[in-house]
Amino acid sequence: MTQKISAWYVDFFRNDYLNVYGHMFTEERAEKESAFVVNALGLKAGASVLDLCCGQGRHSVQLAKGGLKVIGLDLNPDYVELTQQAAEASKLQVETVTADMREIPFANQFDAIVNMYSSFGYLESEAEDLKVLESAANALKPRGQLLLDMLNREWAIDNYIQNDWHTGADGTLYVERRDLDLATSRMHVHFIVVDPKGGRRESIGHIIRLYTLTEMTRLLERVGIRVTKVFGGFEGEEYGIGTRRMIVIATKQP
């Protein structure tokens, strides 16, 4: 019998993601990013927000603290459970849903959808990414807003470093190799994981399609969402070639 091979984003987020990147996800950072989201979108208490690809719920919880009605959606049921635990620990109400981002199970419900930390561009093709935007457009109310926090392709090319490494809190070494294909605009990040006892294994890593602002504007227009503002970071800086982030804010047309 042939063994079914999972998509990389199933395996990586199930096994290695939090171990590799968890040291970056501080509460202070989540507070800052969530405050930016609220201000940039002009959200008021009681507004309905979908945290699309919510992960362990760090933004869902912070947004709920501000009085927003938050639903966190993720493909990984373990992350959905972590989001619930985080909300309960903070005595907050956050609804959670396990679902594919291409099949958001809501229609005309949200004042805003937020997609944080480069969670767009993971799928196998532009056609699949377009399905995400179509699903988001369907889930938004007329004039609802979509916020996409993306890595800036121009910055990634200008600051390209192929090899890097860092050590986790438990002494595990993560050796990182980045392969950037300019023809397809895809970055494949591989990891070799070396535990404190010297045990070594390879991680499946992750692949992301790096979109230009022009490409994103056209994709969003195809699903009836118009770009209204672009930021270069969570300090509110203007987007430019030299900014690390490309935070796109777009509005669903009535």
Secondary structure, 3 states (H helix, E strand, C coil): CCCCCCCHHHHHHHHCHHHHHHHHCCHHHHHHHHHHHHHHHCCCCCCEEEEECCCCCHHHHHHHHCCCEEEEEECCHHHHHHHHHHHHHCCCCEEEEECCCCCCCCCCCEEEEEECCCCCCCCCCHHHHHHHHHHHHHHEEEEEEEEEEEECHHHHHHCCCCEEEEECCCCCEEEEEEEEECCCCEEEEEEEEECCCCCEEEEEEEEEECCCHHHHHHHHHHCCEEEEEEECCCCCCECCCCCCEEEEEEEECC
